[in-house]
Amino acid sequence: MLRVLAVDDEEPALEELLYLLRADPRIRSAEGATGATEALRRIGSAVDAGPDDPSAIDVVFLDIHMAGLTGLDVAQLLAGFAAPPLIVFVTAHEGFAVHAFDLKAVDYVLKPVRRERLAEAVRRVAEQVQDRPAPVVHDTAQDQIAVELGGVIRFVPIDDITYAEAQGDYARLHTATGSHLVRVPLTTLEERWRTRGFVRIHRRHLVALGRIDELRLDAGSMSVRIGTAELAVSRRHTRALRDLLMRRTGR
């Protein structure tokens, strides 16, 4: 069954679309977003979490004309993902159909949306989801995490992140050029990025092992230097970190 995100900045249109989608027995869940920025944030988190996570999205029913980024802009950004959700455009304008299908849209549904026409779009999506090969997760520099900056969604390569810092239910991701706040707990990032070489050194910090410049010992306390940042290593994590670093250096 399909997990759907519907996106439209006109709330009555969004509510009507969600009503129709939720009435289709092939739809497991249908959630709404009232703009491109919110949609990209949710899609980025869902893709990062993986296809088996409860937040996963199979298909986005996407309006074209929205304030700020358009639906076509969103589709172009999603094309950069390794395993993006499918896209169905839902719009009152016929003139963008060629561009939409150039962006690999599954369907192009005109407003006002008819139940029968929407059902046909859902059928096409269901067929493609069923025929899709299982996504392969690659540990490469192309993998990214979506962050928001001033109302604009950016995609930061995970390999650019030097360490992450807990800030309540959020985490601040540090790179060589700045930092970004994401609404993901540090414990979740620890689980997702363990195979990427990130290790927990403190309840507040998760670091990229390969980005550690120095390991410092002072009166029984340990800290690491990453660039200009010096981060304490808790006693709980001291031995595990030292063993990891020793293995990396072959000692």
N, C-alpha and C positions, 0 to 999 in steps of 0.2 A: 504493500500500500504506500501511497505517495505522501511525502512530507513537503508542504508547500509554504512559500512566502509570497504574499501578494503585496504589491507596492503601488501606491497611488497617493498623491498629496491632496486629493479631494476626498474628505472622509465619507460622505454619502456614497460615492462611487466605490470606495474601498469596502465599506460595510456590505454593499450589495454583492460585490464580487466574492467576498468571504462567505456570505450566506449561500450563494450558489455552489461554491467549492465544497463547503462543509456538508452539503446535501448529497454529494456524489459519493457512493460507497467505495470508490477506489482511492479516496483521500483519507489518509490516516490522521493528519493534522493540517490545519491551515491557519497561519498567523499573518498579521498585517504590519506593514511599516508605512509611515506617512511621508516618506521622502527618501531621496537617494542616499544621503549620509547615514541615516539610520539603517537602511537596507544593507549598505556595504559593511557597516560595522557588524551586523548580525551574520551576514554571509561569511565575512572573513573569520569570525570566531567559529562558525560552524565548520568551515573547511579545515581550519587549524585543528579542531577537535577530532575530526575524522568521521567516516560514514556510519560508525556504530554508536556515536554519541547521541543522546536525546535531542540535542540541538541541530542535528543534521538536516540539510535541506536538499531535496531532490530536484525541485523546479521552482523558478521564480516567475510569477505572473506580473508583468512589469508594464506600467504606464510609460508613455514616451515623453509627453509634455509635463514637466514638473519644474518647480522653482529650483534654481541652482543647477546641479547636474541633471541631465536628461536621462531617460531610460536607455538611450543609445550610448551615452557616456558610460553608464553602469555596465552595460553589456561589453563594451570595449575593455573596461578594467577587468572584468571577470575572465576575459579571454586569456589573461596572463596567469591565471591559476592553473595548477597542475591538474586538478579534477574539479572544475567548477560545476555548479548546478545547471540544469537545462533552463532555457529561457522561452517563455511565451509572451509576446507583446500583446497588450490589451490597450487599445487606443481609439480615439475618435477620428483619427486622421489616416487616410489611405495612402498618402504620398510617401511614407517611409518604408513601405513593404520591401522594396528591393534592398535597401540598406540593411533592414532587419534580417533578411535571409542571408545577406553577406556575412552577418555576424553569427551565423549558424543557429538562428532561432528555430525552434521546433514548429511554431505556429504564430499566426498574426490574426488576432481576434478584434473585430471592430465593435466599438460602443454604439448604441446601447447593447450590452451583452445579452444574447439569447441563451437560454438554458441548453438548447440542443447544440448550438455552436460551441459552447464551452465544453460540453460533454465530449465533442469530437476532439477538441484540443487535449483534454485529459487522456483520451484514448491514445493519441499519438505519443504523448509523454510517457504513458505507462509502457507502451511498446518499446520505446527507446531505453527506458530505465531497465527493463527486463533484458534487453539485448546488450546492455553496456557491460564491458569487462570489468571485473573487480578492480578498483583503483589500487595502484601500487604507490606506496609511500617511499619517496626518495629522500635520502639525507644529502641534499646538495645545496650549494649556495643560492640556488634559485628559489628555495623555500622561503616564504615570507610570512609576516604577521601584519594584520591590518591595525593601524593606529590612527587616531583622530587628532588633528592639529588645526585649531581655529575653524572648526566646522568642515574641514576638508579631510578626506580619508587618504592616507598614504600607506604604502606597502614597504615595510622595512625587512630586508633580508635577515634571517635569523643568524646567519654567519657574521653579520656586522655587530651583533649584540655582545658586549663584553661582560656585563653582569646585570642581574635584575634585583630590584630592591622591593621588599614588601611594604605596602602602604594600605593596611586594612584589607578590604576585599579587592583592592587594585594592586598592580605591580608597576613600578617605574623601570623601563628598559633603558639601559645606558649603552650608548655607542661612542665611538671616537669623536663624533661631531655634535652630540647632544643627547637628550633623553626624551622618552615618550611614555605617557601614562596609558595603561590598558586596563580594562575591567576584567582581569583574570587573576585569581589568587595565586600566590607564589607556589603553593603546593601543587596546583594544577600544572603550572609551567615546569615544575620539577619532574612530574610524571611524563609529560610530553617530550621534554628535551633531554631526558637522561641519556638516550642513545646518541645525542648530538654532542656529547662531551661536556654537558653542564652538570655541576655538582653543587650540592648544598653545603655551605660552610658555616651557616649561622641561621637562626630562625628568620632573620631579616634579609639574607643574601643568598642568591644562586649565581654562581660564576661560571664562565666558560673556561674550562681547564687550560685550553691552549692560549688564553689571553693573559695568564698570570705571568707577570714580569719578575717578581721576587717573592720569596717566602721568607718571612722574618720571624725570628725567635727572640723573645725578650723576657727574661725572668720567668720562664715557664709558659708565657703566653705566645700564641702564634697569630700572625696576621699575613695577609697577602697584599701585594701592590699590583694594581692593574692601571696602567697609565699613571695619572696623578692621584688616583683614589687608593687609600689604604683601608682595608676591610678586615675587621677582627674575625678570627676563626674561633668558634666556640669549642670548649673542651670536648663536648660530645662528638664534634666532627674532626678534631685534630688528627687522630691516628689514621682515620680513613683517608683524609686528604693527603697526608704525608706518604702513605702507602701508594696512592694513585700517582703522585708526582714522582716517586722513586721508580715505579714501573715505567712511566713515560720516558725517563732518562736512562732506563736499562740498568739501574743499580740494584 
